[in-house]
Amino acid sequence: MIKAFIAGVFGLFFAWNVWAGVGNFLGIQNQRLQLGLALTPLGWFVIILDVFAPVLLFVAAILFARSKSRWMFTGVLLLALLISAVVNLDLVLGVSQLAMFDTGSAG
C-alpha cells in the first residue's frame, strides 16, 4: 500500500517531466516550421527521447525495485527521477541548434 503511494507521488513528477518533453517537442516543431528547416536524425532522436525517457525510466525503476524494501524502492525511484531530469536538461540545453536542424534544407 505504501509503495503504491510512493510510486504515485513519483509518478506525478515523472508525468511532469513527460509534459515538459511534449512542450519541448512542440516548441522545436514550431521553430522548425517557422524557420523552414528540417530536423536532422539526431534532432528527431533528441525530441523523441525527451518525451519517452521519463516513461521508460519510471517503468524500469518500478520493475527493478518492486521487491525491495520501502526505502530502497524510494531511493531507486529518486535516482531514476534524477537521471530523467539530467537527460532532459542534457537533451534540451546540451544539443546545439546546428546539430538539431538541417540548415542545408533551408529554402
N, C-alpha and C positions, 0 to 999 in steps of 0.2 A: 504494500500500500504506500509506504513512504517513498519507495523507489519510483513509483508511478508519479507521485507528486514532484519529486526531484526532476524526473525526466520531462514532466510538463513545464516546469519553470524554465529549464534549459531549452526546451523545445521552442519557447517563445523567443528566446534570444537567437536561436538558430533561424527561426522564421523571419526575424527582423533582418538578419544577415542575408537571407534569400531575397527579401524585399528590396534591400539595398542593391543586390546584384541585378534584380529586374530593372530597377531605376537606372543603373549604370548601362544595362543593355539598351534600354530605350533612349538614354541620352547619347550613347555612341551612335545608335542608328540615326537619331536626329541630326547629329553632327555630320555623319556620312552623307545623308541626303542633302543637307544644306550646302556642303562643300562639293558635292558631285563626285565623291570618291568612292572607290570600292574598299572593302576590308581585305587585308591580307589573310592567309590561312592562320597566322599567329593571332591576328585580331579576332577572328571567329573563335579560335580556341580560348582566348582570354575571356571574352564576354560570356561564352557558354560555360566555361569552368567557374566563372564568378557567380553564376546562378546555381549550379549544381554541386559545387564543392561543399557548401554547408549541409546540404541534404545527405550527401554521401558520408561526410564525417559524423553526422549525428547518428545515422543508422549503424555505421561501423562501431561507434562508441557504445551504443546500446547493446549491440550483439556481443561485443568483446567483454563488457563489464556486467552483463546481466546476472551472472552467477557470483560476482564478487560481493564484498561487504558494502554496506551503505556508504561508507567514507571513500572506499576505492571507486565505487560507482560514480560518486560525485566528482572525485578527482579526475577520472577518465573523461567525464563529460566536460569538465572545466578545461582540461588540456585540449580536447577536440574543439571547444569553442575558441580558445586562444589560437590554435592553428588555423581555424577558419577565418578569424579576424586578420591574422597575418597574411594569409593567402589573398584575402580580399584587398588589403592595402597594397600588397606587392603587385597584384594584377592591375589595380587602378592607378597607382602612383608610380610603380616601377617600370612599366612598359611605356616606351616613348611613343609619341603620336606618329613618328615616321615608321615605326615598326607595326603600328596598328592599321594605318591607312596606306593604300596603294596609290602613291602620288603619280605613278605613270598612267593611271586611268583617268586623270583629270582632263576634261574636255575643253 
